[in-house]
Each structure stands twice: as C-alpha cells, then as structure tokens.
Amino acid sequence: MAERFVVQTDAPVSSDADIPDGLLASFWRYERALMADDVAELDRLFAPGPSTMRGDAGGLLVGHDAISAFRKGRGGAPKRRIARVEVRVIDADSALIVAVLAPAIGGAGQQTQLWRRVGEGWQITAAHVSGPTPAVDPRVWRIAGTPLVRPTASGRLDGETVAVKDLFAIQGHRIGGGVPDYLAAARASHITAAAVASLLAEGAAITGIAQTDEFAYSIAGANPHYGTPPNAMVPGALPGGSSSGPATAVASGQVTIALATDTAGSIRVPASYQGLWGLRPTHGAVPVDGVLPLAPSFDTVGWLTRTGALLERVATGQLPPSAELPRARVTSSAVLAELDDATAEAFTEGIERMVADGRVERPSQVGLPDLAEVHAAFRTVQAAEAWREHGEFLTAHPQAVSGAVSERFRAAAAITDTEERRARDAVARFRVELETALDGAVLMLPAAASVAPQTTAGAAEVDRIRTATLRITCLAGILGAPSVAAPAFSVAGAPLGIALVGPRGSDASLVAGARTLVDDRV
C-alpha cells in the first residue's frame, strides 16, 4: 500500500500586512484537497463563472468548467510540500498568495493564486503553477539525447532537430512500437531506416525516439503504458495519434521536425489537434524500409513542423521533384455531413474568408462515393494487413495491447480471406470513382472531423469522433495521394487544420499551395 501523503501546514508565512481572517485556512484547505485529488472540494474553492483562470506550462484554462474538466482528467496533482508562503494583501477582500513548492520528485516550483472573499469564505479567481521541468518527459520520449544521433553531413536542414516516431530503425537502438512487451523482445537495429538517414544527411540531428500509440493503430494519441503525451495547444485534450509523441515534441518546441507515419491520418490528425503543419506524401514516395509496418497498402512516411516554410523545405529535399499543382479546388457536402456543427461552421466560414481575401477562387462542389462504404472497405483491408503484420506476436503475447487497440486487433483476426478480397476490390473501385470525381483537382477538407477531444471524453464519444475523422482522412489513403494539413481554423480557441489532397506526385507543390491559404506561424 502506498504511503499516505500528509500535508504539512507549518511552512513559514510572510505578509506585507495583516492577513485577512480565514484566508490561510482556505489556502490550506485547497492544498489538502489538491493532494487528496478531491475534485469536488477544489471546484468549491475555485470561483464559479467564465472568467476564472488557471495556467501552467501546458497552457491557459479560462472558465470554471474548463478548469474542473482538466482536474477530472489529470488523475491528481504531483505530490509536493509547501516550502514558503508569501502573502500580499490587496484589500480586506482580496490577496495574492505565492507558495514556493518542494515537489516530492525534487527540484522546486511556484504556485501563484489570486484569492477573493466570498461571503464568509475565500475562493481562487486566478492561479498559475510552475513546476520543475523534467529532463525527459516519458509520455513524449522513449529515449532522448543531446542529441541522440548527430548529422552525417551538412545540408539544407543544418541546425534542425528531429523527433523520430518509435517505428523507425536507428542503428544501435530498438523499435518499441508503443508496446513494452514488443520493445522487451526487440533487438538493437543493425541498420538505420532510409527516412532517418536522409534527414541526417541533410544536416538534421536526431534528438530522440518519441512515443506512439500501440502499434500505431489509433488516431487518439493515448498510450496506457507510457502515458498520453500532452496536447501543447489545448490543455487536457488528446494530442492526436498515432504520431502523438513526435507531434507534441514539435508543438511544445522541443524539436523542429517530427519524422512520423500516416496510414489513416496519423500525421494529419495530430497536426490538426495541435496547430501544426503535416504532410502525408504520395504512397511510396518515401522509402519504408526499416519502418515497422501497420498496413503496407496505405503506410506512408512524412513529417510535422511548426511552420509551412520548414515543411516545404523538408519536402523539397526528401521527395522526388514535385508535379505542378492544378489550379482547380473542390469541396464536398459529403465531407461536411461527417462534421459536428461547430467544425462544419468553422470550415465553411474559413473557406469563405479565404475566397474573400483572394487567396483562392471559390471551390466547386463534387459528389463523392458513400464515405461510410469507402471507410468500411479501407478499414477491412487495413485490419487484415495489421493482423498479418502483428498477429503472430499478439497471439504469443495476448496482453501486450489493451483497450480499443486490443478490440481492433481482435476484430482484425476474424477477417476472412473472402472478406479481405471483397474489400480490396471495393478499394480499387472507390479509387477509380474518387479519381473520376476529382478529375485532377485539389480536394479541400478539414484535417479532422473535430477539434481535439478532452482526455476525459468517454470511449463512445472518442470512437464517434474517430469514425467521422477516418471517413474523411482515408480518402488520401484510398487514392495513394499526398495530403497536407495546415493550421487554418479554430473552434472555441482550439486549433482545427485544413487539409488539401492533391494528385499523386504533387507533394511539395501541395505544401506550397497550402502556404498561399494559411498565414505561416513564426
């Protein structure tokens, strides 16, 4: 049984004036509730209403409801003791308290709170917390260095740093695939994946190997073994997967480039959720040798960055010469039907602003095949191939994966040869139908069906969002076409990306085309 953590209340207290009655008692009530993860008591001690604020290194939360939802999802605050308390009295009914923290893990931190008297008690109206910065956040990184691998030559990526998704071979290191049992059985690689070596040859340094969802078979970004990487743009939200670790490393400024994979949206979804640029290249344009596969018919290797300029520089250097991008732009009401109302409104209004600004001519509407049927065919082929790649290991290690990923593999194991053959025929038919409908035009759509859901969202809600998102992200996979995601819109302050799907071979031109639509972030 874990030792019970006891909150001490004898820390030295200094003040510039007489401390108002009841203030310190409320402060220590808050501290006891925090260490006990008493969410109800914490809710009572934070002022109600939409103007209450709480901030930390992960971002700013505004409104009592947002703060409460964050607390429910984090699983308790790190244990700490109060080393010193400084009180600055503003007036009889308000005061600022700064507490110096001594975390149980070591280091130091601070907690600043603005308290106001409410009736006979006190409540916090604004708070900010800073804690010791871990050398390596295990939710983001499996292994990191300074750097882990140095560049092998000088080139257009001199000075750039890379987070490599834990699917790529790096000589001397193991591939873990987000699954501890798989990592434990793995041997150190004797080779470095071509996609990694190419970045090193252009002057980039590998900072480390970043976390992924279990066998990359998810777009949520959660990992029950290592912890879910934080969303650097939306506190308490899912980061997007399966390239969650690399995406968070880029979004939080720890590296400039993420080397990742995209089978059904695993670059574009975290890009959308965290306000990044991401490119899923033309299928086969980047070598996949030395990369742990999921579904080879759809697997691609691509990148995430914070700016379009850097993504274009990466794409130009890492990909074959790009075909010219066609001028025609199209959208589809079938895509809008998959979105929740707020997302559909943000996308529609955002396109209207681009048209009004002269950034793009008004897109025409195209009819697409039934997206539910398209996704069903894609999903069946993906699942059959995923089981072919990992079934032997999972049969020998049935507890290696869990939750929704385990359910997906269980369903994949039951797919018959006849079902797979019919699904492959359907994929081939839908590819022709999509090519005919698009007729060489660039398809514009949201990069995900919603903004990032909170980590507290129920399994049914996450699955609903996942299904809606995959119905639109799988279109690029069916086509084998490139798709770029760029941070263009927002819903209630959370980022939402625009995605462009272009003809095969138009990769770098597609990124350049996206840059004409979206203001690049410095």
C-alpha positions as CSV (number, residue, x, y, z in Angstrom):
1,M,0.0,0.0,0.0
2,A,1.3,3.4,-0.9
3,E,2.3,5.7,2.0
4,R,-0.3,8.3,2.8
5,F,0.8,11.8,1.9
6,V,0.3,14.2,4.7
7,V,0.0,17.9,4.0
8,Q,2.1,20.0,6.4
9,T,0.7,23.4,7.5
10,D,3.7,24.8,9.3
11,A,5.5,26.4,6.3
12,P,6.9,29.9,7.1
13,V,4.4,32.6,6.1
14,S,5.4,36.2,5.3
15,S,3.0,39.1,4.6
16,D,3.2,42.8,3.9
17,A,0.1,43.4,6.0
18,D,-2.3,41.8,8.5
19,I,-3.6,38.6,6.8
20,P,-7.4,38.7,6.4
21,D,-9.4,36.3,8.6
22,G,-9.9,32.9,7.0
23,L,-7.5,33.3,4.1
24,L,-4.8,31.0,5.2
25,A,-7.3,28.4,6.4
26,S,-8.8,28.4,2.9
27,F,-5.3,28.2,1.4
28,W,-4.5,25.0,3.4
29,R,-8.0,23.6,2.6
30,Y,-7.1,23.9,-1.0
31,E,-3.7,22.3,-0.5
32,R,-5.2,19.3,1.3
33,A,-7.8,18.9,-1.4
34,L,-5.2,19.1,-4.1
35,M,-3.0,16.4,-2.6
36,A,-6.1,14.2,-2.0
37,D,-7.4,14.8,-5.5
38,D,-10.7,15.9,-4.0
39,V,-12.1,17.4,-7.2
40,A,-15.4,18.4,-5.6
41,E,-13.6,20.5,-2.9
42,L,-11.3,22.0,-5.5
43,D,-14.3,23.0,-7.5
44,R,-15.8,24.8,-4.5
45,L,-12.5,26.7,-3.8
46,F,-12.3,28.0,-7.4
47,A,-14.6,30.9,-8.1
48,P,-17.5,29.9,-10.4
49,G,-18.1,31.5,-13.8
50,P,-16.4,32.0,-17.1
51,S,-13.7,34.4,-16.0
52,T,-11.8,32.2,-13.6
53,M,-8.3,31.3,-14.9
54,R,-5.7,28.6,-14.3
55,G,-2.4,28.4,-16.2
56,D,0.7,26.3,-16.2
57,A,3.4,25.2,-18.8
58,G,0.7,23.3,-20.6
59,G,-1.5,26.3,-21.4
60,L,-4.2,28.6,-20.0
61,L,-7.6,27.4,-19.0
62,V,-10.4,30.0,-18.8
63,G,-13.7,29.3,-17.0
64,H,-14.6,27.2,-14.0
65,D,-16.0,24.4,-16.2
66,A,-12.8,24.1,-18.2
67,I,-10.7,24.0,-15.1
68,S,-12.9,21.4,-13.5
69,A,-12.8,19.2,-16.6
70,F,-9.0,19.4,-16.6
71,R,-8.8,18.3,-13.0
72,K,-11.0,15.3,-13.6
73,G,-8.8,14.1,-16.4
74,R,-5.3,14.5,-15.0
75,G,-5.6,11.9,-12.2
76,G,-4.3,14.1,-9.4
77,A,-1.5,16.6,-9.0
78,P,2.1,15.6,-8.3
79,K,2.9,15.3,-4.6
80,R,4.7,18.2,-3.1
81,R,5.2,20.2,0.1
82,I,4.9,23.9,0.7
83,A,8.4,25.4,1.5
84,R,7.3,29.0,2.0
85,V,4.3,31.2,1.6
86,E,4.3,34.9,0.7
87,V,1.1,36.9,1.1
88,R,0.5,40.3,-0.5
89,V,-2.8,41.9,0.8
90,I,-4.6,43.9,-1.9
91,D,-7.5,44.9,0.3
92,A,-9.7,43.4,3.0
93,D,-11.4,41.1,0.5
94,S,-8.6,40.2,-1.9
95,A,-5.0,39.0,-1.6
96,L,-2.2,37.4,-3.7
97,I,-0.5,34.3,-2.4
98,V,2.7,32.9,-3.8
99,A,3.8,29.5,-2.5
100,V,7.2,28.0,-3.1
101,L,6.8,24.3,-3.8
102,A,9.1,21.4,-2.9
103,P,8.0,18.6,-5.2
104,A,8.4,15.0,-4.0
105,I,10.5,14.2,-7.2
106,G,12.9,17.0,-6.3
107,G,13.5,20.5,-7.7
108,A,11.4,23.5,-7.0
109,G,8.3,25.2,-8.2
110,Q,5.9,28.0,-7.5
111,Q,2.1,28.5,-7.2
112,T,0.5,31.9,-7.5
113,Q,-3.1,32.4,-6.6
114,L,-5.4,35.5,-6.5
115,W,-8.0,35.0,-3.7
116,R,-11.2,36.9,-3.2
117,R,-13.5,36.9,-0.2
118,V,-16.9,35.4,-1.0
119,G,-19.4,35.7,1.9
120,E,-17.7,34.1,4.9
121,G,-15.1,32.2,2.8
122,W,-12.5,32.7,0.1
123,Q,-12.2,31.5,-3.5
124,I,-9.4,31.5,-6.1
125,T,-10.1,33.6,-9.1
126,A,-6.8,33.1,-10.9
127,A,-3.9,30.7,-10.5
128,H,-0.6,29.8,-12.1
129,V,1.5,26.8,-11.4
130,S,5.2,26.2,-12.4
131,G,6.9,23.0,-11.6
132,P,10.4,21.6,-12.2
133,T,10.9,20.8,-15.8
134,P,11.7,17.0,-16.3
135,A,14.8,16.3,-18.3
136,V,12.8,13.9,-20.3
137,D,9.0,13.6,-20.3
138,P,8.4,9.8,-20.7
139,R,4.9,10.5,-22.1
140,V,6.6,12.1,-25.1
141,W,10.0,10.4,-25.3
142,R,11.1,6.8,-25.1
143,I,14.7,7.8,-25.3
144,A,16.4,11.2,-25.9
145,G,19.9,12.6,-26.2
146,T,21.8,15.8,-26.7
147,P,21.5,14.7,-29.5
148,L,20.8,11.0,-29.8
149,V,22.3,10.9,-33.3
150,R,24.4,13.6,-34.9
151,P,24.1,14.7,-38.5
152,T,26.2,12.7,-41.0
153,A,26.6,15.7,-43.4
154,S,25.7,19.3,-43.9
155,G,22.8,20.4,-46.0
156,R,19.5,22.3,-46.2
157,L,18.4,21.1,-42.7
158,D,21.5,22.3,-40.8
159,G,20.6,23.1,-37.2
160,E,17.2,21.4,-37.3
161,T,16.3,18.8,-34.7
162,V,14.1,15.7,-35.1
163,A,11.8,13.5,-33.0
164,V,11.6,10.1,-34.6
165,K,8.4,8.1,-34.1
166,D,9.1,4.8,-32.3
167,L,8.6,2.8,-35.6
168,F,11.9,3.6,-37.3
169,A,15.1,1.6,-37.2
170,I,18.0,3.6,-35.7
171,Q,21.3,1.7,-35.6
172,G,22.1,0.6,-32.1
173,H,18.5,1.2,-30.8
174,R,15.4,-1.0,-30.6
175,I,12.0,-0.4,-32.1
176,G,9.2,-0.4,-29.5
177,G,6.1,0.4,-31.5
178,G,4.4,1.8,-28.3
179,V,4.2,-1.7,-26.8
180,P,6.5,-2.5,-23.9
181,D,6.4,-6.3,-24.5
182,Y,7.4,-5.8,-28.1
183,L,10.3,-3.5,-27.0
184,A,11.4,-6.1,-24.5
185,A,11.6,-8.8,-27.2
186,A,13.3,-6.5,-29.7
187,R,17.0,-6.5,-30.6
188,A,19.0,-3.4,-31.4
189,S,18.8,-2.5,-35.0
190,H,21.8,-3.1,-37.3
191,I,20.6,-0.5,-39.8
192,T,19.2,3.0,-39.8
193,A,15.9,3.5,-41.8
194,A,16.4,5.3,-45.1
195,A,14.0,8.1,-44.0
196,V,16.1,8.7,-40.9
197,A,19.4,8.5,-42.8
198,S,18.1,11.0,-45.3
199,L,17.4,13.6,-42.7
200,L,20.8,13.1,-41.1
201,A,22.5,13.5,-44.5
202,E,20.8,16.9,-44.9
203,G,22.2,18.2,-41.6
204,A,19.4,17.5,-39.1
205,A,20.2,15.9,-35.7
206,I,18.0,13.2,-34.1
207,T,17.0,14.4,-30.6
208,G,15.3,11.1,-29.7
209,I,12.8,8.4,-30.2
210,A,9.3,9.6,-29.4
211,Q,6.2,7.7,-28.3
212,T,3.4,6.3,-30.4
213,D,0.1,4.6,-29.9
214,E,0.2,0.8,-29.6
215,F,1.5,-0.4,-32.9
216,A,0.3,2.9,-34.4
217,Y,-3.2,1.5,-34.6
218,S,-5.1,4.6,-33.3
219,I,-5.6,8.3,-34.1
220,A,-6.3,9.4,-30.5
221,G,-2.7,9.6,-29.2
222,A,-3.3,7.8,-25.9
223,N,-0.9,5.2,-24.7
224,P,-1.8,3.2,-21.5
225,H,1.7,2.0,-20.9
226,Y,3.7,5.2,-21.1
227,G,1.0,7.9,-20.5
228,T,-0.7,10.1,-23.0
229,P,1.5,12.9,-24.4
230,P,0.1,16.4,-23.5
231,N,-1.6,18.4,-26.2
232,A,0.7,21.5,-26.3
233,M,-2.1,23.8,-27.6
234,V,-5.2,22.6,-25.7
235,P,-4.7,21.8,-22.0
236,G,-6.3,18.5,-21.0
237,A,-7.0,17.4,-24.6
238,L,-5.9,14.4,-26.6
239,P,-2.8,15.0,-28.7
240,G,-3.8,13.1,-31.7
241,G,-2.2,9.9,-32.8
242,S,-0.6,7.7,-33.7
243,S,2.3,10.2,-34.1
244,S,1.4,11.7,-30.8
245,G,4.9,11.8,-29.2
246,P,6.6,13.4,-32.2
247,A,3.8,15.9,-32.7
248,T,3.9,17.0,-29.1
249,A,7.6,17.3,-29.2
250,V,7.3,19.7,-32.2
251,A,4.3,21.6,-30.8
252,S,6.0,22.2,-27.5
253,G,9.2,23.5,-29.1
254,Q,11.4,20.6,-28.1
255,V,12.3,19.8,-31.7
256,T,11.7,21.5,-35.1
257,I,10.7,18.4,-37.1
258,A,8.8,15.2,-36.4
259,L,9.5,12.1,-38.6
260,A,6.3,10.1,-38.5
261,T,4.0,7.8,-40.4
262,D,0.5,8.2,-41.7
263,T,-1.7,5.2,-42.6
264,A,-5.2,6.6,-42.0
265,G,-4.5,10.1,-40.6
266,S,-1.7,9.7,-38.1
267,I,0.2,12.8,-39.2
268,R,-2.8,14.9,-40.2
269,V,-4.9,14.4,-37.1
270,P,-2.2,15.4,-34.5
271,A,-1.3,18.3,-36.8
272,S,-4.9,19.5,-36.7
273,Y,-5.2,18.9,-32.9
274,Q,-2.0,20.8,-32.1
275,G,-1.9,23.5,-34.7
276,L,0.9,22.1,-36.8
277,W,1.8,21.5,-40.4
278,G,1.9,17.9,-41.5
279,L,2.5,16.1,-44.8
280,R,1.3,12.6,-45.7
281,P,3.3,12.1,-49.0
282,T,2.3,10.2,-52.1
283,H,2.2,6.5,-51.2
284,G,5.7,5.0,-51.9
285,A,7.4,8.4,-52.4
286,V,9.4,7.9,-49.2
287,P,11.1,4.5,-48.6
288,V,9.5,2.5,-45.8
289,D,12.4,0.1,-45.3
290,G,13.4,-0.1,-41.7
291,V,9.9,1.1,-40.6
292,L,7.7,-1.1,-38.5
293,P,4.6,-1.5,-40.7
294,L,0.9,-1.4,-39.9
295,A,-0.9,-1.7,-43.3
296,P,1.6,-1.6,-46.2
297,S,-1.1,-0.8,-48.7
298,F,-1.6,2.6,-47.0
299,D,1.5,3.2,-44.9
300,T,3.4,6.4,-45.7
301,V,6.3,8.2,-44.1
302,G,6.1,12.0,-43.6
303,W,6.8,15.0,-41.3
304,L,5.3,17.5,-39.0
305,T,6.7,21.0,-38.4
306,R,5.5,24.3,-36.8
307,T,5.8,26.3,-40.0
308,G,4.9,25.7,-43.6
309,A,8.2,27.1,-44.7
310,L,10.1,24.4,-42.9
311,L,7.7,21.7,-44.1
312,E,8.2,22.8,-47.7
313,R,12.0,22.8,-47.2
314,V,11.9,19.3,-45.8
315,A,9.5,18.0,-48.5
316,T,11.6,19.5,-51.3
317,G,14.7,17.8,-50.1
318,Q,13.3,14.5,-49.1
319,L,10.9,13.8,-52.0
320,P,11.2,13.4,-55.8
321,P,10.6,16.6,-57.9
322,S,7.0,17.7,-57.5
323,A,4.5,17.8,-60.2
324,E,2.8,21.2,-60.8
325,L,-0.3,21.7,-58.7
326,P,-3.6,22.0,-60.6
327,R,-5.5,25.3,-60.1
328,A,-8.9,23.8,-59.6
329,R,-10.1,23.5,-55.9
330,V,-13.1,21.4,-54.8
331,T,-15.1,20.7,-51.7
332,S,-17.8,18.2,-50.9
333,S,-21.0,18.3,-48.9
334,A,-20.4,14.6,-48.1
335,V,-17.4,15.6,-46.1
336,L,-19.3,18.4,-44.3
337,A,-22.0,15.8,-43.3
338,E,-19.4,14.0,-41.2
339,L,-18.6,17.0,-39.1
340,D,-20.2,18.3,-35.9
341,D,-21.9,21.7,-36.4
342,A,-19.1,23.8,-34.9
343,T,-16.5,22.2,-37.1
344,A,-18.6,22.5,-40.2
345,E,-19.2,26.2,-39.5
346,A,-15.5,26.9,-38.8
347,F,-14.5,25.2,-42.0
348,T,-17.2,26.8,-44.2
349,E,-16.6,30.3,-42.8
350,G,-12.9,29.8,-43.1
351,I,-13.1,29.0,-46.8
352,E,-15.4,32.0,-47.3
353,R,-12.7,34.2,-45.7
354,M,-10.0,32.8,-48.0
355,V,-12.2,33.5,-51.0
356,A,-13.0,37.0,-49.8
357,D,-9.2,37.6,-49.3
358,G,-8.4,36.5,-52.8
359,R,-6.4,33.5,-51.6
360,V,-8.4,31.0,-53.5
361,E,-11.1,31.0,-56.1
362,R,-14.4,29.7,-54.9
363,P,-14.2,25.9,-54.8
364,S,-16.7,23.9,-56.8
365,Q,-18.7,21.1,-55.2
366,V,-18.1,17.5,-56.2
367,G,-20.0,14.3,-55.4
368,L,-18.1,11.6,-53.7
369,P,-18.8,7.9,-53.1
370,D,-20.6,7.0,-49.9
371,L,-18.0,7.8,-47.3
372,A,-19.2,5.1,-44.8
373,E,-18.8,2.5,-47.5
374,V,-15.4,3.9,-48.5
375,H,-14.2,3.8,-44.9
376,A,-15.5,0.2,-44.4
377,A,-13.5,-1.1,-47.3
378,F,-10.4,0.8,-46.2
379,R,-10.8,-0.4,-42.6
380,T,-11.1,-4.0,-43.6
381,V,-8.0,-4.0,-45.7
382,Q,-6.1,-2.1,-43.1
383,A,-7.2,-4.5,-40.4
384,A,-6.3,-7.6,-42.4
385,E,-2.9,-6.3,-43.1
386,A,-2.4,-5.2,-39.5
387,W,-3.1,-8.7,-38.3
388,R,-0.8,-10.2,-40.9
389,E,2.0,-7.9,-39.6
390,H,1.4,-8.3,-35.9
391,G,-0.9,-11.3,-35.3
392,E,1.9,-13.8,-34.6
393,F,3.3,-11.6,-31.9
394,L,-0.1,-10.8,-30.4
395,T,-1.1,-14.5,-30.4
396,A,2.0,-15.2,-28.3
397,H,1.5,-12.1,-26.2
398,P,-2.3,-11.6,-25.8
399,Q,-2.0,-9.0,-23.1
400,A,0.5,-6.8,-25.0
401,V,-2.1,-4.3,-26.2
402,S,-5.2,-3.1,-24.5
403,G,-8.5,-1.2,-24.7
404,A,-9.7,-0.1,-28.1
405,V,-6.5,-1.2,-29.9
406,S,-6.9,-4.7,-28.5
407,E,-10.5,-4.7,-29.8
408,R,-9.3,-3.7,-33.3
409,F,-6.8,-6.5,-33.4
410,R,-9.4,-9.0,-32.2
411,A,-11.7,-7.9,-35.0
412,A,-8.9,-8.0,-37.5
413,A,-8.1,-11.6,-36.6
414,A,-11.6,-12.6,-37.5
415,I,-11.5,-11.2,-41.1
416,T,-11.8,-14.0,-43.7
417,D,-9.9,-14.2,-47.0
418,T,-13.2,-13.7,-48.8
419,E,-13.9,-10.5,-46.8
420,E,-10.5,-9.2,-47.4
421,R,-10.7,-9.9,-51.2
422,R,-14.0,-8.2,-51.4
423,A,-12.7,-5.2,-49.5
424,R,-9.7,-4.9,-51.8
425,D,-11.9,-5.0,-54.8
426,A,-14.0,-2.2,-53.3
427,V,-10.9,-0.1,-52.5
428,A,-9.8,-0.4,-56.2
429,R,-13.3,0.6,-57.3
430,F,-13.5,3.5,-55.0
431,R,-10.1,4.7,-56.1
432,V,-11.3,5.0,-59.7
433,E,-14.6,6.7,-58.6
434,L,-12.6,9.2,-56.5
435,E,-10.2,10.0,-59.3
436,T,-13.1,10.4,-61.7
437,A,-14.9,12.8,-59.3
438,L,-11.9,14.9,-58.5
439,D,-10.7,15.0,-62.1
440,G,-7.2,16.2,-61.1
441,A,-8.5,18.9,-58.8
442,V,-7.3,19.6,-55.2
443,L,-9.8,18.5,-52.6
444,M,-10.2,20.8,-49.6
445,L,-11.5,19.4,-46.4
446,P,-10.9,19.7,-42.6
447,A,-7.8,17.7,-41.4
448,A,-10.0,16.1,-38.7
449,A,-13.8,15.9,-38.0
450,S,-13.5,17.9,-34.8
451,V,-11.0,19.7,-32.6
452,A,-9.2,17.5,-30.1
453,P,-11.5,15.9,-27.6
454,Q,-10.6,16.1,-23.9
455,T,-8.9,13.1,-22.3
456,T,-12.0,12.8,-20.1
457,A,-14.2,12.1,-23.1
458,G,-16.0,8.8,-22.9
459,A,-15.0,5.8,-25.1
460,A,-18.2,6.1,-27.1
461,E,-17.5,9.8,-27.9
462,V,-13.9,9.2,-28.8
463,D,-14.9,6.3,-31.1
464,R,-17.6,8.5,-32.7
465,I,-15.1,11.2,-33.5
466,R,-12.5,8.6,-34.7
467,T,-15.0,7.1,-37.1
468,A,-16.1,10.5,-38.5
469,T,-12.4,11.6,-38.9
470,L,-11.4,8.4,-40.6
471,R,-14.2,8.7,-43.1
472,I,-12.5,11.8,-44.4
473,T,-8.8,11.1,-43.8
474,C,-9.0,7.7,-45.5
475,L,-9.7,9.3,-48.9
476,A,-6.0,10.1,-49.3
477,G,-5.1,6.6,-48.4
478,I,-7.5,5.1,-50.9
479,L,-6.1,7.4,-53.6
480,G,-2.5,6.9,-52.6
481,A,-2.3,10.6,-52.8
482,P,-0.5,13.3,-50.8
483,S,-2.3,15.3,-48.2
484,V,-1.1,18.3,-46.3
485,A,-2.6,19.6,-43.1
486,A,-2.1,23.3,-42.1
487,P,-3.3,25.3,-39.0
488,A,-6.1,27.4,-40.6
489,F,-9.2,27.5,-38.3
490,S,-10.2,27.3,-34.7
491,V,-13.3,26.2,-32.7
492,A,-13.7,27.8,-29.2
493,G,-10.0,28.6,-29.2
494,A,-8.9,25.1,-30.2
495,P,-7.0,24.6,-33.5
496,L,-8.5,22.9,-36.5
497,G,-6.5,22.2,-39.6
498,I,-7.3,22.5,-43.2
499,A,-6.3,19.5,-45.4
500,L,-5.5,19.5,-49.1
501,V,-5.5,16.3,-51.1
502,G,-3.6,16.6,-54.4
503,P,-2.8,14.4,-57.3
504,R,-0.1,11.8,-56.8
505,G,3.4,13.3,-57.1
506,S,2.3,16.8,-56.3
507,D,3.7,16.7,-52.7
508,A,6.0,19.8,-52.4
509,S,3.7,21.8,-54.7
510,L,0.8,20.9,-52.4
511,V,2.6,22.3,-49.4
512,A,3.4,25.5,-51.3
513,G,-0.3,25.7,-52.3
514,A,-1.3,25.4,-48.6
515,R,1.0,28.2,-47.7
516,T,-0.9,30.6,-50.1
517,L,-4.0,29.8,-48.0
518,V,-2.7,30.0,-44.5
519,D,-0.6,32.6,-42.7
520,D,2.7,30.9,-41.7
521,R,3.4,31.0,-38.0
522,V,6.8,32.4,-37.0
